[in-house]
Amino acid sequence: MTDGALFVEERKQKIIEYIEEHRKATVTELCERFRVSSATIRNDLRDLEKGNLLLRTHGGAMVRSKTGQELDSSQKRVQNLEAKRRIAEAALELIEDGDRIILDTGTTTLELARLLAQRRDLTVVTNDLAIALMLEEFDSVSVVFIGGLLRRRFHCTVSYGNTWRETLSGLTLDKAFMGVNSLSLDKGAMTPDISQAETKKLMLEMAVKVYLLCDSSKFGRSSFARFATLDQIDAVVTEAISPTDRQKLEELGIEVVVAD
């Protein structure tokens, strides 16, 4: 990706964050905030609407919220990018040389994968195509890629019949770093897709310790399928959390790691 393309993607991500925070915004507001022309902003909003990331209105845009709808990998990539990078940096501190870990599929775990060249003698089990291809270039990392049914547009495999259970039978790994679409203090960790939820459950069974990588936008939301109750989670790694939510998690014995 060129520097110019990267700048465009980062601006779009910031537009999403601004609209999510304020619930809506006008083209004039966004022009002033990002110091670009109205034509540029309108093009950005048009692209973001095509990706189902917001809803354009007359003279601006507003948040789009559809319960149970999951953004695909390309759409997720531009959401809360800075928060995901901060979470990844905090999660890296939890990984030691020689660890055997699971990296769940997702854009936050992908950011963590980018940093793993800083560790030595790692074994990484993953079902994420992008993560596996990236780690292939790291001499210090051994990669176990889990086959299965390819989930189109999400760059990952999901369990298919007994394939996963047979492949993973007998494996014990030190740590699992799991992505999440929604985290409810009542219901637990959730994802919109049933097959994805079943896959995540199998991953959890292999790990001694489970870390949930969860940016602040995921708290207090619900999705269709639960893959973990709170008592199955050892720690939550986030970039921001309310004092109330933090207290509730810690009272349940869940470590809360907040990125600097």
C-alpha positions in Angstrom: 0.0 0.0 0.0 1.4 3.4 -1.0 1.7 6.2 1.6 -1.1 8.1 -0.2 -3.4 5.0 0.0 -2.5 4.6 3.7 -3.4 8.2 4.4 -6.8 7.8 2.7 -7.5 4.6 4.7 -6.5 6.3 8.0 -8.7 9.3 7.2 -11.7 7.0 6.6 -11.0 5.2 9.9 -10.9 8.6 11.7 -14.2 9.6 10.0 -15.8 6.4 11.3 -14.6 7.0 14.8 -15.8 10.6 14.7 -19.3 9.7 13.5 -19.5 6.8 16.0 -18.6 9.2 18.8 -21.0 12.0 17.7 -23.7 9.7 16.1 -23.8 11.9 13.0 -21.7 14.6 11.2 -22.1 17.1 8.4 -19.9 17.3 5.4 -18.9 20.8 6.5 -17.8 19.5 10.0 -15.7 16.7 8.4 -14.1 19.1 5.9 -13.1 21.4 8.7 -11.8 18.6 10.9 -9.8 16.8 8.2 -8.9 19.9 6.2 -9.9 18.4 2.8 -12.4 19.4 0.2 -16.1 18.6 0.3 -15.6 16.4 -2.8 -13.0 14.4 -1.0 -15.3 13.9 2.1 -18.2 13.0 -0.1 -16.1 10.3 -1.9 -15.0 9.0 1.5 -18.6 8.8 2.8 -19.7 7.1 -0.4 -17.0 4.4 -0.1 -17.8 3.9 3.6 -21.5 3.5 2.9 -20.7 0.9 0.2 -18.9 -1.0 2.9 -21.9 -0.7 5.3 -19.8 1.3 7.7 -22.1 4.3 7.9 -25.3 5.7 6.4 -25.1 8.8 4.3 -27.7 11.5 4.8 -28.5 14.8 3.1 -25.4 16.9 3.8 -23.6 14.3 5.9 -23.6 10.9 7.5 -24.8 9.0 10.6 -24.0 5.7 12.3 -25.3 2.5 10.9 -26.3 -0.1 13.4 -27.7 -3.6 12.5 -27.8 -6.2 15.2 -26.2 -9.5 14.1 -24.6 -8.1 11.0 -20.8 -8.8 10.8 -18.4 -6.7 8.7 -16.1 -8.6 6.5 -12.3 -8.4 6.9 -11.8 -5.5 4.5 -14.5 -3.5 6.3 -13.1 -4.2 9.8 -9.6 -3.2 8.8 -10.4 0.5 8.8 -12.4 0.5 12.1 -10.7 1.6 15.3 -7.3 0.9 13.7 -5.3 2.9 16.3 -7.0 1.2 19.2 -6.3 -2.2 17.6 -2.6 -1.3 17.3 -2.4 -0.2 20.9 -4.1 -3.4 22.1 -1.7 -5.5 20.0 1.3 -3.8 21.6 -0.1 -4.5 25.1 -0.8 -8.1 24.1 2.8 -8.5 22.9 4.0 -7.9 26.4 2.1 -11.0 27.5 4.0 -13.3 25.1 7.4 -14.7 26.1 10.1 -16.4 24.0 9.2 -20.1 23.6 5.5 -19.7 24.0 3.0 -21.8 22.1 0.0 -19.6 21.3 -3.2 -19.5 19.4 -4.0 -16.5 17.3 -7.7 -16.3 16.5 -8.8 -14.7 13.2 -9.4 -11.0 13.2 -7.9 -7.6 12.5 -6.7 -7.0 16.0 -4.9 -10.4 16.1 -3.4 -9.5 12.7 -1.9 -6.4 14.3 -0.5 -8.6 17.0 1.0 -11.0 14.4 2.9 -8.1 12.8 4.8 -7.7 16.1 5.8 -11.3 16.7 9.2 -11.0 15.0 10.2 -9.4 18.3 9.9 -12.8 20.0 11.9 -16.0 19.5 11.1 -19.7 19.2 7.3 -19.2 19.1 4.8 -21.7 17.9 1.6 -20.1 16.5 -1.6 -22.0 15.8 -4.1 -20.0 13.6 -7.0 -20.3 11.2 -6.4 -16.9 9.7 -5.0 -16.9 6.2 -3.5 -13.4 6.4 -1.8 -14.2 9.7 -0.4 -17.4 8.5 1.1 -15.8 5.3 2.6 -13.0 7.4 4.2 -15.3 10.0 5.6 -17.5 7.2 8.2 -14.7 6.7 9.3 -14.8 10.4 12.2 -17.2 10.9 11.5 -17.2 14.7 8.0 -18.4 14.4 6.7 -21.9 13.6 3.2 -21.9 12.2 0.4 -24.5 12.4 -2.4 -23.6 10.1 -5.7 -25.2 10.8 -7.6 -26.3 7.7 -11.3 -26.5 7.4 -14.1 -24.8 5.6 -13.1 -21.5 4.1 -15.2 -18.6 5.3 -15.4 -16.4 2.2 -14.5 -12.7 2.6 -13.3 -13.3 6.2 -9.9 -14.8 5.3 -10.2 -17.7 7.6 -11.3 -21.3 8.1 -14.0 -22.6 10.4 -14.5 -26.1 11.8 -16.0 -28.6 9.4 -17.3 -31.9 10.7 -14.7 -33.5 12.9 -11.8 -32.0 11.0 -10.8 -29.5 13.6 -11.3 -31.7 16.6 -9.2 -34.5 15.0 -6.4 -32.0 14.0 -6.2 -30.3 17.4 -6.8 -33.4 19.6 -4.0 -33.7 22.2 -2.6 -30.2 21.6 -2.0 -28.0 24.7 -1.0 -24.4 24.1 0.1 -21.8 26.6 -2.1 -18.9 25.6 -5.0 -18.0 23.3 -5.4 -14.5 21.9 -9.0 -14.3 20.8 -10.9 -11.6 18.8 -14.5 -10.7 19.7 -17.4 -8.9 18.0 -19.3 -8.1 21.2 -18.6 -8.4 25.0 -21.5 -8.4 27.4 -21.0 -8.6 31.1 -24.1 -10.7 31.3 -23.8 -13.0 28.3 -20.0 -13.2 27.7 -18.0 -13.0 24.4 -20.0 -13.2 21.2 -19.8 -13.3 17.4 -22.6 -13.1 14.8 -21.7 -16.4 13.1 -22.5 -19.8 14.6 -19.8 -21.7 12.8 -17.3 -19.0 13.9 -18.5 -19.4 17.5 -18.0 -23.2 17.4 -14.5 -22.7 16.0 -13.6 -20.3 18.7 -14.9 -22.7 21.4 -12.5 -25.4 20.1 -9.6 -23.0 20.3 -10.5 -22.1 23.9 -10.3 -25.8 24.8 -6.6 -26.0 23.8 -5.3 -23.0 25.8 -4.1 -22.9 29.4 -4.9 -19.1 29.5 -7.3 -17.1 27.4 -6.8 -13.5 26.5 -9.6 -11.5 24.9 -8.5 -8.7 22.6 -11.4 -6.2 22.8 -11.4 -2.6 21.8 -13.8 -0.3 23.7 -16.4 -0.2 21.0 -17.2 -3.9 21.7 -18.2 -3.5 25.4 -21.9 -3.7 26.2 -22.9 -5.1 22.9 -24.6 -8.4 21.9 -24.2 -10.6 18.9 -26.0 -13.8 17.8 -23.7 -16.6 19.0 -21.8 -16.8 22.3 -18.4 -18.6 22.2 -17.2 -18.0 25.8 -18.8 -17.2 29.2 -16.9 -14.8 31.4 -15.6 -17.6 33.6 -13.7 -19.0 30.6 -11.8 -15.7 30.1 -8.6 -15.1 32.1 -7.9 -11.5 30.9 -9.3 -8.8 28.7 -6.8 -6.5 26.8 -8.3 -3.2 25.7 -7.4 0.4 25.0 -10.1 1.9 27.2 -12.7 0.7 29.7 -15.1 2.4 32.1 -14.4 2.1 35.8 -17.6 0.2 36.3 -16.9 -2.4 33.7 -13.4 -2.8 34.9 -14.6 -3.3 38.5 -17.1 -5.9 37.4 -14.6 -7.9 35.4 -12.0 -7.8 38.2 -14.6 -8.9 40.7 -15.1 -12.0 38.5 -11.4 -12.7 38.6 -10.6 -11.4 35.1 -7.4 -9.5 34.7 -7.9 -6.2 32.8 -4.9 -5.0 30.8 -5.3 -1.4 29.5 -2.9 -0.3 26.7 -0.9 2.8 27.4 
